[in-house]
Amino acid sequence: MRYLRLVFLVVMAVAMPAHAGEGEDALQAFYQNVDTLRADFEQVQVDEDGATIQRTAGEFLLARPDRFRWSYREPYEQIIVSDGDAFYFHDVDLSQVTVRDVDRSLRATPAQLLAGGKALESAFRIEEAGRRDGLAWVTLTPREGDGDFTEIRIGFDGSRPARMELDDQLGQTTQIKFTDVVVDAEIAPARFTLEIPDDATVVDGRGEGQ
């Protein structure tokens, strides 16, 4: 279920000195100017000593507001989909689908970074983080301390996120790199729905805790 919370962003680097607020400006430009996006991603999880724990890869699709598809192709297949109303996590190998309310699933998680909106600033403290590796960085710290992540860093190429780094409560870091990014791509609405197999076990958690 860890992958429910590793849902996420976009590409490359510019070689000019940073100006004050560059990372924050890029974050705002991404939310204001990008309606749809598709990209491939590579995700690496490392421990506090920098040793690799897990390496995964897949495809990411985004359509505002609140729709995305995060598909792990390797080493095993998992699909995370939001249709704007509900959030679906499909573990293909286990043949299990978990369903949750979108607002509860996105609260103070990386997925909320993609959706943007007023909830972002209410959930995170946003701070400028300078330039590194040719990218303009911004740091987001959850305002509530009971989430999975203690800090999230996003590196931008212009208004396009290129990398994400997510530090969790266990001292581990998840690093995400995006490639083959297409902004404002035409994406069929059907990509943001999940066809649930007839033989899948469905765990419906919508309405819980409300």
Secondary structure, 3 states (H helix, E strand, C coil): CHHHHCCCCCCCCCCCCCCCCHHHHHHHHHHHHCCEEEEEEEEEEECCCCCEEEEEEEEEEEECCCEEEEEEEECCCEEEEEECCEEEEEECCCCEEEEEEHHHHHCCCHHHHHHCCHHHHHHEEEEEEEEECCEEEEEEEECCCCCCEEEEEEEEECCEEEEEEEEECCCCEEEEEEEEEEECCCCCHHHHCCCCCCCCEEEECCCCCC
